[in-house]
Amino acid sequence: MPSFLPSELLTKDRHKILLGAVGPRPIALVSTIDEYGTPNLSPYSFFNIFSSNPPTLIFSPARRVRDNTTKDTLHNAMREKEVVVNVVNYDLVQQVNLSSAEYDSHVDEFIKSGLTKVPSEVIAPPRVLESPVSLECLVKDVVSLGEEGGAGNLVICEIQKIHCADDVISDEGGLDQHALDLVGRLGKNWWVRASGDALFTVASPQIGIGVDQIPLSIRNSTILTGNDLGLLGGATMLPNDEAIEQKKNDFDIRRLMLNYAEGIERREALHEVAKKLLENGLVQEAWKVLLIDKSAR
């Protein structure tokens, strides 16, 4: 397994590894204005929400690795203390990508990208009409992480107003993740689309028995994955002996026990059955099957 000391890597190589490893990263399409009121628009994937009370986001316009120059967004944010962070969905990908080109400071990327300016309500920089969610922000602080190429500049922003498109509001309140159709950045030129089969839900855990309490013959299974063990460890109690004995009467289990003598082959066959039950969310049923194997008790 290759390992690296960051100090021994060239900045460009360290940059590639870190950006490839940490992702998907959400994208902030940041609109600002300069001292003359000229809008600037540029995307940043060093970005996230860090607090809901106070509502705070941070994005980072890093110094360019190539020549250690800084970006117009950073200059504008430091001087004007106002930004709009526009969320990026799949329909905006190519226009957002175009806005990331290094146009001269006096060029309005709204015009170059074809995105539509909409006046903000609390601050001066405009927001992007096509964005499903726009966040008007005041810049509370800018923290420089260094003076060399690749160094970040944390722009800490407090959200003043949230604008959401009608079609992304869910019936239960909040936002509909399918309707949002968000995208994120990976390493190199790779992006990812958060929709369709890429989306799944994970229930909030209860205080379960934990993986450490799973019998070794199950924990060391060659069939069950870490995800399977996580589900088993989330159980708050194990089935009793009576429930396990009743499970042996299931037709498929009876046939399995006739086909395999007690030992490794039977254990693996039971693990295969349990795995399918776990895939369907039937954790207690999976436990009953697993505990039929005497080595697990």
Secondary structure, DSSP 8 states (H G I E B T S, - for coil): -----GGGS-HHHHHHHHHHHS--EE-EEEEEE-TT--EEEEEESSEEEEEETTEEEEE-----TTT----HHHHHHHHH-EEEEEE-BGGGHHHHHHHTS---TT--HHHHHT--EE--SSSSS-EETT-SEEEEEEEEEEEE--SSTT--EEEEEEEEEEEE-GGGB-TTSSB-HHHH-EEEE-STT-EEEESGGG------------GGGS-HHHHT-SS--HHHHHHHHT-SS---HHHHHHHTTSHHHHHHHHHS-TTHHHHHHHHHHHHHHHHTT-HHHHHHHHTTSGGG-
